[in-house]
Amino acid sequence: FAYGQYNGKWIIVGGRLDGLHRRQPWASFDLPGHNKQVYIVDPSSSQVWSSPLTSLSQSIQDQLSSTNMQFYQHDSFLYCLGGYGYNTSSADKITFANLTAINMPILIDAVINSTNINAAFRQISDPQFALTGGRLEKIYSTWYLVGGQKFDGDYNPMGNPTYTQTYSNQIRKFLLADDGVNINITHLASITDTANLHRRDYNMSAQIMPNGEEGLTAFSGVFQTSA
């Protein structure tokens, strides 16, 4: 799932309700397991509020019900990119090529007070964001979309592929300008490294490098290039 925190409260969106996906092709990543709610959690009072996503556009609903989105919180906005889930318009499972910006203070207020949540969400599309299982981080003004894959179709581990799967093997760098209404993306040169960036579903943390500069460190991840 994706998450952010604002003014002492947590926002949780996306992910699955059934834990680890099942391995049977007919059951894996099924629709009942999609998280179709947004949750607000107050850890100090142990209170939880939720709201269905059904009032949002279908495109936003679909992406925010997906699993393994890349996400990053900048100031009061939570940005969610990509993710693997069910696309209503094509009636198929895809990796979404969307970026959805969530205004956290507006969303928290709307969910707690049971009012309309639509004003908290904006979405743009960009094929460079069609990844799942990668990581999104930011250093100064540059955003880094690291690793991940584009996975379309039905998951099937039984030796009969019913999907296409393409690893990014990249660090995709970009600038993001957001005035609260319009989101503009400027892509920068990507870095490709098939040995070190062929990974997904992993952890990445901010790092102060030996020379004192800010950097990122990627830990573990699956799978090997030959398997």
N, C-alpha and C positions, 0 to 999 in steps of 0.2 A: 504494500500500500504506500501511498504518498502521505506526507504529514508536514505540518508547520506548527508554529506556536506563536501566539500573540497575546500580550497583556495577561499572561498567566494561564491561558487556555490553549488546548491542543485542537488542531483540525486534522481529521483523518478521512481520506478519500481513496477509493479504488481498492484493489486487492481482492482476495477471495475469502469466502466464508467457510470453505471446506479444508483449509490448511493446504498441505501438499497435494497437487493435482493427482488424480487417479491415472493409472497407466492404460486402462482400456480405451481404445480410440473413441468409442461411442460415448464414453462417460467423462473423458478428460476435458477440463475447462468448460464444463456444461453451464448453461445459462442460470440454473438455480444457484450456482455457486458464486455468481458475480455479486460484488458488493454494490448495490444500487442506492445506497444511502450516503450522506455526508454526516460525520459525527463530530460533535464538539464535546470536549472533555475538560472538566475543571478538576485537576488532580488534588487541589487543596481541600475541596469540599466533597470529592468523590461523586460529583454530579455528571451525568451524561445526557446530552440532547442529540436528537437526530432529525434529519429531514430527508424525504425521498428526492431523487433527482428528476422526477417525472415532469416538473414544470419547465425544465431546461430544454433547449433545442435537442433534437435527437442526436446530432453530431457530438454535442458536449456530453450528453448522457452516456453515449457509447464509450467515448474515451475515458471518462471518469469512472466507468465501471470495469475498466481493464486492469490487468495485472502487470507488475514490474514496469510502471512508468518511471522515467527519469524525472527528478524534481529538485527544485532549489528554492529556498526562501530568500527574497531580497526585500529588505524593509518590511512593509506591510503586505507584500504580494507573495503568493505561493505560485510558482510556475511549474506546470506539469507538461512533460513532453512524451509523445509516443505512447507505448504500452500495447499489450496484446489482448484482444478481446473480440467481442461479437459486433460486427458492423451490420446494423439493421438494413441499410439501403441495399447491400449486396447479399444479405443473408449468409454471410460467411465470416469466419474468424480471420482477422488481419492484424498487422501492426499499424497503428494509427499514425498518420503523418500530420499531427496537430500539436500546437502549443496552446494550452489553456491557462489563462491568468486568473487567479482567484484573489479577490480583495478580501483579506481576512477579517478586518474589523466589520465590514458590511455583512459578511457571511455569518460571523459569530452573533451579531445582533439579530439578524433575521431568523436564524435557527432557534436561538433561545426564546425569541418572542413569537415564534410560529407565524412569521410573515413571509412574503415572497422572497426567494433567494436569487432570482434571476439577475439582479443588478450587480451581484458579486462576481459574475463570470464573463469573460471575453475569450474568443478563440480565433486563432489564425492557422493556416495550413502551410506546410513547407516540406517537400520530400526529404530534406536532410534530417528531419526530426523523426522519421519513420524507423524508430529503434525501440527495442525492449530489452531490459536487463542490463543496460549501460548505467553510467553515472553522470550526473550533471553537477558541475562546480563552477565557481567564479573566483578569479583573482584580479583585483582592481576592476577594470572595465571589460575584461575579456571573459567570455563564458566558454567552458570546456565540456563538450559532450564526448565521453570517453567509453570506447568499447561498445558492447551490445550487439544485437542482431536484428535483422528484419525477418520475421517469421510469419508466413501467411498460409492459411489452411488449417487442417485438423492435425493436432499432435498425434503421432503414431510411432511408438517405439518397437513395433513388431516386425520390422524389416520390410514394410510395404508403405513407402512414403506417400502421404496424402497431403503434402505441404511443400513449400519452398523455404529455404533457410539460407540467409546470407549474412555472414558476420561483417561488421563494419571494418574491423582491423584498423580503426582510426581514432585519432583525437580530432573531432570536428569543432573548430573554433569560430566564434561569432560575437558580434556586438548586438546588444538589445537596447533599443530606445523605447520607453513607455511613458507617455504623458498622462496615463490614466484613462485614455480613450483609444488611442491608436498605438499599436505595437509594430515597430519596424525592426527588421533583422538585416544586419550586414554580415555576410559570411566572409571569414578570413581563410587563409590557406590551411588545409588540413594536414595532419601528420599521419602517415601510414606506416605501420610496423606489424607485419603479420606474425612475428615471433612473440611480441610482448603485449599486443593489443587484441589478440584473438581470444577474447574472454567475455563472459556475461555472468550475471547473477553473482556479483562479487562485491567486495567492500573497497571504498576509496576514501581516504582521509586527507585533510589539509596537513601540510608538512612544512617546517622551516628547514631549508636545505643547508648543507654544510657551509655554503658561502653567505648564508643569512637571508637569501631570497625566499619568497613564498613559492611553494610548489604543491604537488599532489603525489600521493603514493597509493598505488593499486595493490590490493592484497588478494591472492588466490583467484578463484573464478573457474568456470567450466566453459568449454571442454578443450581437449587437445585437438590440434589441427588434423591429426590422422585418425581421430575417433569421434 
